[in-house]
């Protein structure tokens, strides 16, 4: 952040309510009368990256539950528009179709802001939570089910394994949702695709570009199948095509990421001579470490831990991911000999080596710089450290300022006081059963009308003496705005519990209904697929044992809802950029080529040392996507991809380059 950024953010927070006039498409409400749009407050925090009402704005759009019955039941989808940085932006924004299915974006303003900042130089970014997901799913919350299973829910949220909970909880949650009148058969990708057109039309964007990631690529492909109007270009990143038995292949991307790690060494004469048969040796090592774990930093370290730590490369979300691939062949060779040197360094975060300020000063001395020159090195590195610390302090101050101002504007007062005293009163109850009982009733208020009588009933049912008198007096003192705020806080207080316990429920809604049709995915299929992979017998069985919960839920709770052509390849002549990461452990790096087979104007690119969502891992991927969206029909310079292949460390400690 620059000083100007900090001043602008503070000024915007002090100024007052957001001004939607910065978003001319939204000034007069919905651009399409078929879909009602309402501007609503963004989820906090927005700062320090954005200024609500100036650089970002949030709202809802009402769409039919069934687009073939537009006069029927309606549902609200929550959206965010991130304004382009340019004063003369291109008219066609980028709409981000998030992954999952499930796990929306609207509650995390800052993450999407960072994710697509490179594309905001010229274009607005639009993001919305898909139907049945997070902020677009108020009717999908299972507070009643959580309340009825509060003890188990809290234990599960705390990390305790409860084998029967996923199936029982999902069944009860589904019954609760259906009881509210939701047609769960309409929570599917076909309706989702039509939502894309509705949202963009309502927001006033007749032409737009699509960026789909993970499940978002499956959704994008369905948009292409339906041939929605106005699409200028399409990016598929981390591709999950509908014709792939994705759930049978849950473990396959892990094996392919390992093959893509060691394969380049085997194809290079120098590396292959230094580490012959290194891929097979790695898989054998995993099994041997399952039988006899090595010791690292005084703790046993089994093969599954090595599997997960290497898999962690896929989880990095920065421009400079931890390129441990360079050291893995040597690490395997060391571990075969009982040497844990490199492994210990990896676990303790010492590889790759980090360049610290004191290291730079030492290098300056070793390079023979004069005393004055070394002093300038010290001054520069010290200033860099001060800038970093001060920036962090400024960001924290802005976040706190935003939080305090938002609390002031949210009618904070009696409602917050009531919520705090209620929390203390629940904790003070002597019996766990008493605490669970009031917790259940408190959760069940989530869907009640905001009324004083409901709060008074809660107080008199569960409390007595001075505590009951204090809470009752506060309730009677509140005006309608205070009462509404209390009920809002009930939802906020319990959102984390709901998110944690519901877990994969949103994914089940989509996958179990549309991807488990006529045996397309099955427990038998995932076992057969996993047994065909090059893992040893111990790792194979362990990985298979981790899978059944998903299949149990789909088989025991949901009824498949087949749709014509849903599992067929999508054919299109749209301009498409397909991108995959070699070390992606969620969607196979090979699936992009599968999708591209029937997309006649698609270019398929594979990025070394990149995981799920390639633009998170390299400037190269970001530059390519920006160039493609700027000119979808032009020729893209992809030469930077070759620079992403990391070198390999040979046994003598030298780094050896590997070909792309």
N, C-alpha and C positions, 0 to 999 in steps of 0.2 A: 504494500500500500504506500502511495505517495502522501505527502503532507496535504496536497490538494484533495485527494480521495477522502482523507480523514475529516477535513473541514466540511466537505460536501455532505458526508454521511451524518455528521453531528448536526449540521444545519437542517437537513431533511427531517431528522428525528424531532428536533425542537419545533419545526414549522407547524405541525398539526396533522390533520387527516390527509391521507393520500389523495392525489389529484388525478383522476382517470383520464383527463384531457391529454395526457402524454401518450395515450393509446387511442388514436382517432378512430380506429375500427370499432372500438367499444363504447364510444362516447354516448351514442344514442341507443344503447342496448343491443339486442341481437341483430345481426345483419341478415338473418333469415327468420321470418316470422313463424316458421314451422317448429323452431326450437327456442325456448325461452332461456335467456342468459341473465345471470345476476352476478354482479361483482361482490365478492366477499373478502374478509381479511385473510391474508396469507398466514400459513402456519409459521410460528416462531421457532427459531430465530430466522429473520431475513438478513439482518446485518451480521457481519460487516461487509458482505459481498454485494448486497443489493439495497436499493432504496424503494420501498413499496410505493407504488403509484407513480414512480418515475422510471425505474429500470425494470421493475417486475410488477405484475398485477395478477390477481387470482380471482377465481369465480367458479360458478357452476353453470352447466347447460342441461336442460331437460330433454331427454330423448325417450322414445317409446321402449318399453320393455321388449316388445316384439315389433320390429320395423315393418312387418307385413300387416300389422294392426295398429296404425299410428294413433287412433283415437282411444286405444286401450290404456292399460296401466302404464304410468310414466316412472322414470328413474332419473336421478341427478348424477351427472358426472362432474367431478372436480378437475379444474384445469389451472395451468399457469402459463402466462405469456412472458417471456424474457425479451425485453426490447433490444434490438440490434444496437451495437455501439456506434454505428455510422450515423451521421446526420442526413445521409441520403441513401437509405437502405434499399436493397432489392425488394420488390413487392412480394416475392414468394418465400415464405418462411420455411423452416425445417420443423416437422412434427416428429417428436421422439416417441416411438412405441416401445415401452419398457418390457423387460423380461418377466419371467415367472414360469407359468401364469401365476399371478399374485405378486405381492410386494410392490406397491405403487411408488410414486415419486413425489406427489404433491406435498407430503409432510416434510420433505427434505429439500427445501429450496436451494440451499447452498450446494448440495452435491450435484444437481443437474446444472447449476450455474457453472461449476468447474468443468464438468464433463464436456460441455459444448461451447466453452468460451471461444475456441478457435473459429467456430462457425458463426458466432455473433458479430464478427467484424462487419458483416454485410447483411445478415438476416436475423429476423426475429426467430426465437425458438419457442415452440409450443409443446407442452407436455400435459398429459392428463392421465388420471388413474382410470384404468379400464373398468368396465362394469363388474360388479361383484368384488372389487378390490379396494382395500384401504379407504381412502377418503371418498371414493365413489360407491361405498357399500354400507351406508348407515343402517339399512335394513338387514344386512348380513351379519351384524354383530350378534354373538351368542351369549349375551350377558346372563340370560336365564339359565342356560346350560352350565356356564361357569359358576353361577351362584349355587346350583344344585350339586355341583361337583367341586365346591370351593377348596376343600381340603386337598383333594387329588390335584386340582389345578395349581394351587400354590406349590405343592411338592414338585410337580412336573416343571413349573416355571423355574424352580430352584435347581433343576438338573437331575432330579431323581427319575430313574427308569421305572415306568409303570406299564407293563406290557399290554394290558387290556384297555388302557385309556384311549389310544388313538381311535380304535374302532368304536368303542362305546360313546366317546365324546363326539365323534363325527356324526354318528347316527342321531344322537340327541340334538346336536346343533342343527342338523338338516331338518329334523322335525320342527324345531323352533322356527326356522326360517320359513318353511313351507306354511306353517301356521299363521304367518303374517301375510300370506297371500302372494309371496314371491313364487314365480314360475321358474324353478331352477333350470329347467330344460332350455331356457333362453339365456342362461349364462354360458355362452359358447363363443367360439372364434368367429363364426359367421355373423352373429349379431355385433360382435366387437368391431368387425371390419366396417360395417355400416355406420357404427358410431364414429369412426374416423372421419367419414365424409360429413356427418352431422355436426361434429365439433368444429371442423374447419369452416364449414358454411356459416355456422352461427357466429364465429369469430371474425367473419368477413374476409376470408382468404380464398379467393376462387382458384388460385394456383398455389401449389405447395410441393415441397420435397419431403420424402419419408426417410427417417433413419430408424431402422429396427434392430434391436439387440436381443439375442437369445429367443425366448418365446415371441418377442416382438418381431423376429424375422418370420416366424410361422404366421403371425397376424398380418404382416406386410404381404406375404405371399397370397394370403386369402383376399386381401384388398386388391391385389393384382388379378386374381381369378375373377373377382366381381367387376373388374374394369371400372373402378370409380373414376369420375371425371376430375380433371384439374391436376393430376400428378405429373410433375415435371421431371423428377429423377428419384432414384431409390438406392439406398445403401442397406445392405444386409450384413450385419456384423455378428459373428458367432452363430452360424446358421443351423436352424433346426427344421428341415423341410418335413412336410406332413407325411411323405411316403416312407420316411425312415422309422423303423421300430425303436423309437427313442428310449422307451422304458425297458425294453428288452436289452438295450445297449447302454445302460447306466454306467457300467464299469469300462466299456470299450474306450472312451476318450482317455482314461487314465493310462491304459496300455499304449495307446497311440502317442500320448505325450512323452512317455519314456522311450518309445522307439524313435521318436523325432529328436530326442536328446542325445541318444547314443549312436543313432544311425549315421549322422554326418562323420563321426569318428571312424566308423567301420568303412565308409566310402573313401576315406582319405588314406593313402598309402603310409604316410608317416605315423599317423595316429593309430591306424589299424595294426601296424607293427609293434607299437608301444603297448597297445591294449587289445590283443587279439580276442575276438568273440566277446567283446565287452557287454553287448546287450544281453546275451544269454547269461553271462556271469552276474549281471545285476539282478536278474530275476531269481537266480539261484541264491544269491546273497540274501535277498528278502526272506526266503524260506529258512535259510540256515540261521538267520537272526531271530526268526520266530521260535526256533527250537532252543537256541542259545543266545539270548540277548547280550550285547556288549555292554560295558559300563561306561557311562558318560557323566562326568561331573558328579560321581558318586551315586548315580541312579541307573537302574537297568534301562536299556534302550533297545526295544525289540524291532523286528522288521516292519511292523505296521507303523511304528513311529517314523522310521526312515521314509516309508511310503508317504505319510502325511506331510512330513517336513518338505519333501521335494515337491509334492503337490502344491505346497504353499506358494510356489512361484506364480501360480495362476491367480492368487488372491491379491497380488500387489497392485496398488492403485496409484502409481506414480510414473513420472516420465523416466525414471531410472530404476527399474525393478532390480531385485537382488539376483544378479546373474551368476547363480551358483552352478549353472550348467558347465561353466568353464572348468570347474574343479571336480565334477562328479566322476569321470573315469578314474582319476587318480585316487579319489576317495574310495571307490569300489576296490581298487587294487590294494589300498592300505588296509581296508577292513577285512579283506580275505586273509591278510597276514596278522590280523589282530591289532593293527595300528589304528587308533582312533584320533590321530592328530587333527586331520582335516574335519572330521565329523564334529569334534569338540569345538573347533573354530566356527563351524557353521551354526551349531546350536547356540553358541554364545554371541553370535552376530558379528564375528570378526572377519568373515568373508562375505562379499568382496571387501578388501581393505578400505577403510574410510580415511579420507584426507582431512586431518584435523589441523587447527591453526598452529599448534606447537610443532606439528610435522612439517608445515610449510617453512617455519622459521629455521628448523634444523636443515631442511633442504637448501635454504638460502645460504646458510653457513657453509654447507658442503660444496655448494656451487662456486664458492670463492667470491661472493659478493662483498663489496666494501662495507665498512661500518655504517656509513650513511645509507647505503642501499638496504642493508639489513634492517635498519631502523624504519625505513619506509615500508618494508614488508610487515614489520610488527604493527606499525600504525594502521596499515590497510586492513590486516586481519582483525585487529582490535575493533576498528570502526565497523567492520562487517558483523562482528558479534554483538556490538551495541545496537546496530540497526535491527538485527533479528530480534533481540530482546525487546526493544522499544516498540517494534511492530506488533509483537505478541501482546504487549501491554495495552496498546491502542485498540487492538481488536477485542480484547477482553472488556475494556472499558465501554466500547461501543455496544457490545452484546448486552452488557449489564444495563446501559442507558436505555436501550431498546426494550429490554424486559421490564424495567421499572415504568417507563412511559406507557407501555402496553397494559401493564397492570392497573395504572391509574385510570386509563380510558375504559377498562373493562368493569367499571363500577366496583373496584376493590374496596372492601370495607367490611360490612357485616357479613357478607357471603364468605369472604376469606376467613374471617374470624370463626364463623360457624363451622367451616370445613376443618380448620385447625383443631378446634375444641372437640369436634366429633372424632377426629383421628386419635387424639389423646385419650378420649373416653373409651374408644374401642380397645385400645392397647391396655387400658387399665382394668378391663373386665377380668375377673379372677379365673374364669374357666375358658379353656380352648373352645369348647362347644358353644359357650356364650358368644365368644368373638366370631366364630364361624357363622352363627345364626344372624347376628347383626350385619355381618359382612354380606350374607346372602340377600337380606332385605335391602341393604344399601345398594348393591349391584342392580337389583331388580327395579330400582327407581330410574334406571337409565332410560327406560322407554315410557315412564309415567309423565303425565302432564305436570309442568312446574306449578305446584300448589302448596300452600302452607299446610293444609290438612295432611298431606302425605308426609311432610317432615315431622309434624307433631305426632302422627301415628308411629313413625319410626322411633321417636324419642321416648314416648310413653310405653312402647312395647318392650324396649330393651334397657332403659335406664331408670334410675330412681334417685331420690334425694336431691342434693345440691346440683349434681350433674344434669339431671333431668330438668330442674328448674332453670338452670343457666341456658341450656339449649332451647328450651321452650320460650324463654324470654327473648332470646335472640331471634327466634323464628317469628314471634309476634311483632317484633320491631322492624322487620324487613318489609320493604316495599316490593312491588312486582318485579322490578329490575334486579333487586337483591335475590329474590327467590329464583328467578331465571338463571342467575349466575351460579347459585348453589347447584342447580341441576346440570349446568354446564360443567362445573367442577367435578361432579360425580362421574361424568363421562371421561374427563381428562385424567382423573385420579386412577381410573381403572383401565385406561387404554393400554398401558404397558402390560398389565396382566393379560388382557385380552389378546394382544399381539403375540405375547410369548406362548400362551396356552393354545390358541387356535393354530399356531404354527403353519402346517402345510394345508390347512383346510381350503384356502383359496385355490391352491394348486389342484386339490382333489376335485373341486367343482368342475374344472375344465377337463383335466386329464381323464378322470374316471368315466366321464360321460361321452367323450368324443375320441379318445385314443385307445380305449379298451373294447373295441367293437369286433365281434366275430373272431376272437383270439388273436387280434393284431398284436397286442402286447399281453404277456402272461408270465406267471411265475416260472412255468416250465421254459418259456422262451428266454428269460433272463439267466436261468441256470445254464441252459445249453450255450448261450452266447458267452457267458463268463468262463465256462469250462473250456471253450475254444481258444481263450487268450493264453499268452505265454507265461502266466504266473505259475509258480509251483503249487503243489496240492494244498499246503497249509494256507497260503495267502488266498488261493481260490475259494476255499471253503469259508474263510473268514469274511471275504467280500460278499459272497452269496448270502451269508447269514445276516448281513446288514441291510438287505433289500426288502424282505417280505412285508414289512408294515405297510408300505405303499400299496402292494398288491392285495393284501388282506382287506384294506379299507375299500379299494375299488370293487373287489369281489363281493364283500359282505354288505356294503352300505348303498352303493349306487347302482342305478340301472343305466346301461349304455343307451345313448341316443344317437343312432347312426344318421348320417346326412349324406346325400348324394355327392359324390366326387371329393369328399373331404380328405380322404387318404390318398388321392391321386396327385401325381406331379402337376405343378402349376406351369402352364404354357403362357408366354407373354413376349411381346416385342418391345416392352419398356426398356429404357436405359437403366441398367442396374450395375452397381459396383458390389461385388461379393468379397468379403474379407473374413479371413480365418486366422487364428493363432495356432502355431505348432504345439504349444504346450497348454492349450485349452483343455481342461479336464471336465468341462460341462457339456460342450458341444464339440464333436470331433472336427479336427481340422480338415478332414476329407469330405464332410457333409456339404460344404459350399460347392464343391465340384458336382455333387449329386444334384443340388438344386439348379445349378447353372446349365445342366444338360438340356433343359427345355426352355431356357431363357435365351433367346437367340441374340439379344443385344447385351449380354452380361459379360463382364470381365471379372474373372476369379483370381484373387490374390491371396497368397499364404505368407504370413509374417513370422520369421524365426523369433524365438525368445519372447513370444507374445501369448498371453492367455486369453481369458474370456472378456471380449470387448476390446478389440485391438487398439482403439484410440487411447485407451488408458495406459498403454505400455510404450508408445514411441511417438516422437514428433513426426517421424516418417509417415505413420498411419494417419495422423491428423492432417498433415500437409496434403496427402493424397486425397482424403475425403473432401477437403476444402476445394482442391483443384477440380475434382469431379463434379461437385455440386455447382461450382461456378460455371463449368462448361461441360455438361454431360456428354456432348457429342464430340468433344475434342480428344486429343491423344494425351494420355496421362504419363508423366515421367515417373516411373517406378524404380529407378536405379537405386534409391536410398534403401530399398529392401535388402540388397546384398550386404550393406553395412551392419545389419542387425544380427548376423550370425556371429556369436561370441567365439573367441579362440578357445583352444583347449590347453590345459596345463599338462606338459609332459612329465615323466618321472624325474627328469633332471631339474625341474622347476621353471623351465622356459615355456613361454606361451607360443603356441603354434596356431596360425590362422587356419580356419576350415572353410571350404568352398560353400557357396549357397546351396 
